[in-house]
Amino acid sequence: MDHLPKLQVVAKKLEKMLETSLHQLKLEQKLRKEGEEKIKMLGSKLEELEQSLKGKEEEWQSMMDQKEEKILNLEASAEYLQLVVVQKDDEITKKQKMITKLRSMIDIYHMPGQEVAEHSVIQFDKVSQYEKRLSDLMDKGEAREQVE
């Protein structure tokens, strides 16, 4: 019978150890469950952030494409305007040459020292009118060339 109290003491110690182990197991299960919930929450937050990032990347790419298109349009406009300036410069040069030629023709008909009848003298007002008319005709001719 001596063994019975000793066995009871050993059983009590084993019971306490089992209770402690059970308590630790429950605590570990609780912590594991909380950890899994945090992982799920962080996973969904990560997925949400990835979707947001994709949306922002697409938005940024769209904005960059629009800016690139604007740049190309501005470059094309600049090239067109440069071409127009060159054409206008050529027109001015042609007109200046024609004016110079007309004025030289006036000087041929009116030589200094010669008396010319009043009706045969070409007046500068008429020359200006001829220059204007010539410019108008040249503009019409260029317009026809562009249409064709």
Secondary structure, 3 states (H helix, E strand, C coil): CCHHHHHHHHHHHHHHHHHHHHHHHHHHHHHHHHHHHHHHHHHHHHHHHHHHHHHHHHHHHHHHHHHHHHHHHHHHHHHHHHHHHHHHHHHHHHHHHHHHHHHHHHHHHCCCCCCCCHHHCCCHHHHHHHHHHHHHHHHHHHHHHHHC
